[in-house]
Amino acid sequence: MMVGIFRALAVLAVMTALAGCIDHANDPVLLAIGVPVNPPAVAHSLCMTDGNAMYREARNQYHLRAQLTGYVDADELEAETTARAAAHRQYVACLSGQGYRTLYAY
């Protein structure tokens, strides 16, 4: 029983140490415009989910269009670029609907 407690504490310590390694340098700063309904963390997570769904859908649609047109050698770079652009547009549109504007500080 005592070993289980120490093992759980060790796992918790490792998880805490690794959580500090996550890079948040490219995360946007959310500026409130008007009166936002949700706090920034909630709006960011909701809109990231929408953006991820749009990314998957855009990649899927690109490959379906490539199959329909007979373009066998579908360009992966173009598929990635198209999907990322669609995901970004969805993310920004979702955030503006939540009452925020994104500011990317590089």
N, C-alpha and C positions, 0 to 999 in steps of 0.2 A: 504494500500500500504506500509506504514511504517512497519507494523507488518511482512509483507512478506519479506522485506529486512532484518530485524533482524532475522527472522527465517532462511533465507538463510545463513546469517553470522554465526549463531549458528551451523547449519549443517556443514558448511565449517570448523569451529573450531573443532568440534568433529571429523570430518574426518581427519584433520591434526594431532590431538592428537592420534588417533588410528593408523595412518600410522607409527608413531614412535614405535609402539608395534610389528611390523613385525620382525620376527627373521631372520636375514641373516647370522647367524653363520655358517651354513653348506653349504652356497653357494660357488662354486668353484672360485678360482682366475684364470683368463684366461691369459696365457702367450703367447705372439705372437711369432710364429716361422715362419720365412720367412716374407712375406708381406701379412698381412690379408686384405681381401677386405672390410669387414664390421667392424665397431667399436665393442668392446666387448659386449656392452649392446644389440645391434641388433643381433649379432651372438648368444648370450645366449638365447634370446627370440625365435629366429628361431629354434634353436636346442632343446629347451624345448618343443616346439610344436611337433617336430618330435618324441621326446622321449615319450611324452604323448600319441601320436597316436600309437606308438609301444607298450606301456604298455597296452592300451585297446585291441589291436589286439592280443597280446600274451595271455592275460587272456581269450579272446574269443576262441582262438585256443586251449588252454588247456582244456576248458570245452567242446568244440566240440570233441576233441580226447577222453575225458573221456566218452562222450555219445556213440561214435562209438565203443569203446572197451568194453562197458558195465560196466565200473567202476563207479557205481552209487554214491559211497561215495567219490567224488572227494575231495582231500585234499586241503583246502583253503590256508594253509600255503605254500604248494608246489606251488600252482597257483600264490600266491603273490610273492614268491621268484623268480619263473621263469619270471613273468612279470616285476618285478623290474630289474632283470639282463638284460633282453632284452631291456628295456628302457634305462638303463645306457649304454649298448653297442651302441645303436643308438645315444645317446647324444654325447658320446665320438667320434664316427665316424663322426658325423655331424660337431662337432667342429674342428676336424682335417682337414676336408674338407674345413672349413672356414679359416684355417691358424692359429689355436690356439691349445694349449695344456692345459689341466686342471690341477690345483694344488689344492688339498683339504687340507686345514690347520685345523686340529682339535685341 
